[in-house]
Amino acid sequence: MSETKKKVMFSGIQPSGDFTIGNYFGAIKNWTELQSIYECYFCIVDLHALTVPQDAAMLRKRTYECYAMLIAAGLEPEKLVLFVQSHVAAHSELSWLLNCYTYMGELSRMIQFKEKSAKQGENIRAALFDYPVLMAADILLYQAHYVPVGEDQRQHIEITRDIAMRFNNTYSPTFTIPEGHYPKTGARIMSLQEPQNKMSKSDSNVNAYITLKDKPEDILRKFKRAVTDSDDKIVYDEQNKPGISNLLQIYASARGMTIEQAQNSCGAMTYAELKMQVAEGVIETLKPIQKRYEELMKDKELLESYMRQGAERAEKVANKTLQKVQKKIGLVLRK
């Protein structure tokens, strides 16, 4: 009896700065668990990063760092396909072709475009408006069944599905219709200073987030300054106690607990004790990751070898899908 073929999963992450514990507990940690269950294609989406101005040398540096950090955090190049988006030209090519099957009205309804364009002033880049189509190309190239994302990306999964179904209906079944894979725990780690907002590496307040590179003393200092509230009860209540709820979420994620278990474990603590326990949990979680990261960053040749192997494996699948699309829409394939 033949082994059942694994379902395909795709996801990407931007090299836009140091990863935070929000990125780790909300996405990367889940990826490490999923790589043994699914056929995974995970990539550094450096093309998406270009929707905002980038310093070329810094973008290049961060791409190396992010790739190394993903491996240090537990992704195994032998188990999954881990690559850099721009190393596979099919992403750009399919994105253009899918633009011919995407409507302006669909893109104009994207909440993230409205939010991000408001920050860019009058000179809004076309890429910012159009990047959901590139995201659709990323996913559809690999015939992905599932895409692990946060709630803020749900709209982008929906437009990807719409584009894929439109193409399939216009021609014939070509793309797998993907579904969002929404983690139940650790999905949204919030800012330590404004717990109503998601933790972000682009936050102007360095005390609002913890990066995977932060030293233990910095982690402890940032948690000591974390916003709580006026009473002294440790209960999970996102609406009325967002600061405490966020700390419990981080504690649960670091200790491998449910929220209920975290609340039971910490219920009798003072706020100061809770912050200390959360900090210690995060420090212990990051210690082996930081050690492995430092080793990888000293071996650029090894990193580039992993990148090259990942791109070659990704290309085989991506180019097959791209050629199917080119043929169906009437392009003459290069012989």
C-alpha positions as CSV (number, residue, x, y, z in Angstrom):
1,M,0.0,0.0,0.0
2,S,1.5,3.3,-1.1
3,E,2.2,6.1,1.3
4,T,-0.4,8.9,1.3
5,K,1.0,12.0,-0.4
6,K,1.4,14.9,2.0
7,K,-0.7,18.0,1.6
8,V,1.2,21.1,0.5
9,M,1.8,24.1,2.7
10,F,3.2,27.5,1.7
11,S,4.1,30.5,3.7
12,G,6.5,33.5,3.5
13,I,8.0,36.0,5.9
14,Q,9.5,39.4,5.1
15,P,13.2,40.3,5.8
16,S,12.1,43.7,7.1
17,G,14.0,43.6,10.4
18,D,14.7,41.3,13.4
19,F,12.1,38.8,14.0
20,T,10.1,39.3,17.2
21,I,8.7,36.8,19.6
22,G,5.4,37.6,17.9
23,N,6.8,36.3,14.7
24,Y,8.3,33.3,16.5
25,F,5.3,32.2,18.6
26,G,2.7,33.3,16.0
27,A,4.3,31.8,12.9
28,I,7.8,30.3,13.0
29,K,7.3,27.9,15.9
30,N,4.2,26.6,14.2
31,W,6.2,26.1,11.0
32,T,8.7,23.9,12.9
33,E,5.8,21.7,13.9
34,L,4.2,21.7,10.5
35,Q,7.3,20.8,8.5
36,S,7.0,17.1,9.5
37,I,3.2,16.9,8.7
38,Y,3.0,18.7,5.4
39,E,5.2,19.2,2.3
40,C,6.3,22.7,3.1
41,Y,7.5,25.5,1.0
42,F,8.6,28.5,3.2
43,C,10.4,31.5,1.9
44,I,11.9,34.9,2.7
45,V,9.7,37.2,0.7
46,D,12.2,39.8,-0.3
47,L,10.2,41.0,-3.2
48,H,7.3,41.9,-0.9
49,A,9.7,44.0,1.2
50,L,10.2,46.3,-1.8
51,T,6.6,47.8,-1.4
52,V,8.3,50.3,0.9
53,P,11.7,52.0,0.4
54,Q,14.7,49.8,1.3
55,D,18.4,50.4,1.7
56,A,19.9,47.8,-0.7
57,A,22.8,46.8,1.6
58,M,20.5,46.5,4.6
59,L,17.9,44.4,2.7
60,R,20.7,42.0,1.5
61,K,22.0,41.8,5.1
62,R,18.6,41.1,6.6
63,T,17.8,38.4,4.0
64,Y,20.9,36.5,5.2
65,E,20.0,37.1,8.8
66,C,16.4,36.1,8.4
67,Y,17.3,32.9,6.5
68,A,19.8,32.0,9.3
69,M,17.3,32.7,12.0
70,L,14.6,30.5,10.5
71,I,17.0,27.6,10.5
72,A,18.2,28.4,14.0
73,A,14.6,28.5,15.2
74,G,14.0,25.0,14.0
75,L,13.3,24.8,10.3
76,E,15.3,22.0,8.7
77,P,16.4,22.4,5.0
78,E,16.4,18.7,4.7
79,K,12.7,18.4,5.7
80,L,11.2,21.3,3.8
81,V,11.9,23.7,0.9
82,L,13.4,26.9,2.4
83,F,14.3,29.5,-0.2
84,V,14.5,33.2,-1.0
85,Q,11.5,34.5,-3.1
86,S,13.6,36.5,-5.7
87,H,15.7,33.4,-6.4
88,V,12.7,31.8,-8.1
89,A,11.8,34.0,-11.1
90,A,8.4,32.2,-11.6
91,H,7.0,34.3,-8.6
92,S,7.4,37.6,-10.6
93,E,6.3,36.0,-13.9
94,L,3.1,34.4,-12.5
95,S,2.3,37.6,-10.6
96,W,2.1,39.5,-13.9
97,L,-0.1,36.9,-15.5
98,L,-2.4,36.8,-12.5
99,N,-2.8,40.6,-12.7
100,C,-4.6,39.9,-16.0
101,Y,-7.3,38.0,-14.0
102,T,-7.5,40.3,-11.0
103,Y,-9.9,43.3,-10.7
104,M,-9.0,46.8,-9.3
105,G,-12.1,46.7,-7.1
106,E,-10.9,43.6,-5.4
107,L,-7.5,45.1,-4.6
108,S,-9.0,48.4,-3.5
109,R,-11.0,46.6,-0.8
110,M,-7.9,45.2,0.9
111,I,-7.7,46.6,4.5
112,Q,-4.0,46.4,4.7
113,F,-3.6,48.5,1.6
114,K,-5.8,51.2,3.1
115,E,-3.9,51.1,6.4
116,K,-0.4,51.1,4.8
117,S,-1.1,53.6,2.0
118,A,-2.3,56.1,4.7
119,K,1.2,56.1,6.0
120,Q,2.9,56.6,2.6
121,G,1.3,60.0,1.8
122,E,0.6,61.0,-1.8
123,N,3.2,59.0,-3.6
124,I,1.8,55.5,-3.0
125,R,3.7,52.8,-4.8
126,A,1.7,50.6,-7.2
127,A,3.4,47.6,-5.7
128,L,1.7,48.3,-2.4
129,F,-1.7,48.2,-4.1
130,D,-0.8,45.1,-6.1
131,Y,1.1,42.9,-3.7
132,P,-1.8,40.6,-2.9
133,V,-1.5,39.4,-6.5
134,L,2.2,38.6,-5.9
135,M,1.1,36.8,-2.7
136,A,-1.4,34.8,-4.7
137,A,1.3,33.8,-7.1
138,D,3.6,32.7,-4.2
139,I,0.9,30.4,-3.0
140,L,-0.5,29.1,-6.2
141,L,2.8,28.2,-7.8
142,Y,3.2,25.4,-5.3
143,Q,-0.3,24.1,-5.5
144,A,-0.6,24.8,-1.8
145,H,-3.5,23.3,0.1
146,Y,-2.8,25.4,3.3
147,V,-1.3,28.7,4.1
148,P,-0.5,29.4,7.8
149,V,-1.4,33.0,8.4
150,G,-2.7,35.3,11.1
151,E,-6.2,36.8,11.1
152,D,-4.8,40.0,9.5
153,Q,-4.0,38.0,6.3
154,R,-7.5,36.4,5.9
155,Q,-8.5,38.8,3.2
156,H,-5.4,38.0,1.2
157,I,-6.2,34.3,1.3
158,E,-9.7,35.0,0.1
159,I,-8.5,37.0,-2.9
160,T,-6.0,34.3,-3.7
161,R,-8.9,31.8,-3.8
162,D,-11.0,34.1,-5.9
163,I,-8.2,34.5,-8.5
164,A,-7.5,30.8,-8.6
165,M,-11.2,29.9,-9.0
166,R,-11.6,32.5,-11.7
167,F,-8.7,31.1,-13.7
168,N,-9.8,27.5,-13.2
169,N,-13.3,28.4,-14.4
170,T,-12.0,30.4,-17.4
171,Y,-9.8,27.6,-18.6
172,S,-9.7,24.3,-16.8
173,P,-8.5,23.1,-13.3
174,T,-5.0,24.5,-13.0
175,F,-4.6,25.7,-9.4
176,T,-5.3,24.0,-6.1
177,I,-7.7,26.3,-4.1
178,P,-5.8,27.1,-0.9
179,E,-7.2,27.4,2.6
180,G,-5.9,29.5,5.5
181,H,-4.4,27.6,8.3
182,Y,-5.1,29.7,11.5
183,P,-3.2,28.6,14.6
184,K,-5.3,28.4,17.8
185,T,-2.5,29.5,20.1
186,G,0.2,32.1,19.9
187,A,-1.4,33.6,16.9
188,R,-1.3,37.2,18.1
189,I,1.4,38.5,20.4
190,M,0.7,42.1,21.2
191,S,2.8,45.2,21.9
192,L,4.2,45.3,25.5
193,Q,3.5,49.1,25.5
194,E,0.2,49.2,23.6
195,P,-1.3,45.8,24.1
196,Q,-4.3,46.7,21.9
197,N,-1.9,46.6,18.9
198,K,0.0,43.7,17.5
199,M,3.7,43.4,18.4
200,S,5.7,44.8,15.5
201,K,9.4,45.0,14.7
202,S,8.8,48.4,13.1
203,D,7.5,49.9,16.3
204,S,9.3,53.2,17.1
205,N,9.3,52.2,20.8
206,V,12.0,49.5,21.4
207,N,10.3,48.6,24.7
208,A,7.2,47.4,22.8
209,Y,8.7,44.3,21.3
210,I,11.2,41.5,22.0
211,T,13.4,40.3,19.2
212,L,14.9,36.9,18.9
213,K,18.3,38.4,19.2
214,D,17.6,40.4,22.4
215,K,20.0,39.8,25.3
216,P,18.6,38.3,28.6
217,E,19.1,41.6,30.4
218,D,17.2,43.5,27.7
219,I,14.3,41.0,27.7
220,L,14.0,41.3,31.5
221,R,14.1,45.1,31.3
222,K,11.4,45.3,28.6
223,F,9.0,42.9,30.5
224,K,9.5,44.9,33.7
225,R,8.2,47.9,31.8
226,A,5.3,46.1,30.1
227,V,1.9,47.8,30.5
228,T,-0.5,46.1,32.8
229,D,-3.5,47.7,34.5
230,S,-4.7,49.2,37.8
231,D,-6.0,46.1,39.7
232,D,-4.0,43.1,40.8
233,K,-5.9,40.2,39.3
234,I,-4.2,37.9,36.8
235,V,-7.0,36.7,34.5
236,Y,-7.2,36.3,30.7
237,D,-9.6,39.0,29.5
238,E,-8.5,40.6,26.2
239,Q,-11.1,43.4,26.3
240,N,-10.7,44.6,29.9
241,K,-7.1,43.4,30.7
242,P,-5.2,43.4,27.4
243,G,-1.8,43.9,29.0
244,I,-2.2,40.9,31.4
245,S,-3.8,38.8,28.7
246,N,-0.8,39.5,26.5
247,L,1.6,38.4,29.2
248,L,-0.4,35.2,29.8
249,Q,-0.4,34.5,26.1
250,I,3.4,34.9,25.9
251,Y,3.9,32.8,29.1
252,A,1.6,30.1,27.6
253,S,3.5,30.1,24.3
254,A,7.0,30.0,25.9
255,R,6.0,27.2,28.3
256,G,4.0,25.1,25.9
257,M,0.7,25.6,27.8
258,T,-2.9,26.5,27.0
259,I,-4.1,29.9,28.2
260,E,-6.2,28.2,30.9
261,Q,-3.1,26.4,32.2
262,A,-1.1,29.6,32.2
263,Q,-3.8,31.4,34.1
264,N,-4.0,28.6,36.7
265,S,-0.2,28.6,37.0
266,C,0.1,32.4,37.4
267,G,-3.2,33.3,39.1
268,A,-1.7,33.7,42.6
269,M,1.3,35.8,41.5
270,T,1.8,39.5,41.7
271,Y,2.3,41.5,38.5
272,A,6.0,41.8,39.2
273,E,6.3,38.0,39.6
274,L,4.3,37.4,36.5
275,K,6.6,39.6,34.4
276,M,9.6,37.9,35.8
277,Q,8.2,34.4,35.0
278,V,7.3,35.5,31.5
279,A,10.8,37.0,30.9
280,E,12.5,33.8,32.2
281,G,10.3,31.6,29.9
282,V,11.2,33.7,26.9
283,I,15.0,33.8,27.8
284,E,15.1,30.0,28.1
285,T,13.2,29.6,24.8
286,L,15.6,31.9,22.9
287,K,18.9,30.7,24.4
288,P,19.4,27.7,22.0
289,I,18.1,29.7,19.0
290,Q,20.5,32.5,19.6
291,K,23.5,30.0,19.9
292,R,22.6,28.3,16.6
293,Y,22.0,31.7,14.9
294,E,25.5,32.9,15.8
295,E,27.0,29.7,14.4
296,L,25.2,30.0,11.1
297,M,26.1,33.7,10.6
298,K,29.8,32.8,10.8
299,D,29.4,30.3,7.9
300,K,28.1,32.3,4.9
301,E,29.1,29.6,2.5
302,L,26.8,27.1,4.2
303,L,23.9,29.6,4.2
304,E,24.3,30.2,0.5
305,S,24.4,26.5,-0.1
306,Y,21.1,26.0,1.7
307,M,19.6,29.0,-0.3
308,R,20.8,27.5,-3.6
309,Q,19.4,24.0,-2.8
310,G,16.1,25.5,-1.6
311,A,15.7,27.6,-4.8
312,E,16.5,24.6,-7.1
313,R,13.9,22.5,-5.4
314,A,11.3,25.3,-5.4
315,E,12.0,26.0,-9.1
316,K,11.1,22.5,-10.2
317,V,7.6,22.8,-8.9
318,A,7.1,26.5,-9.6
319,N,8.2,26.3,-13.2
320,K,5.9,23.3,-13.8
321,T,2.9,25.4,-12.7
322,L,4.0,28.5,-14.6
323,Q,4.3,26.5,-17.9
324,K,0.8,25.1,-17.4
325,V,-0.6,28.7,-17.0
326,Q,1.4,30.0,-20.0
327,K,0.2,27.2,-22.2
328,K,-3.5,27.6,-21.2
329,I,-3.6,31.4,-21.8
330,G,-2.0,31.0,-25.3
331,L,1.7,32.0,-24.8
332,V,4.2,30.2,-27.0
333,L,6.5,28.2,-24.7
334,R,10.2,28.5,-25.3
335,K,11.6,25.2,-26.7
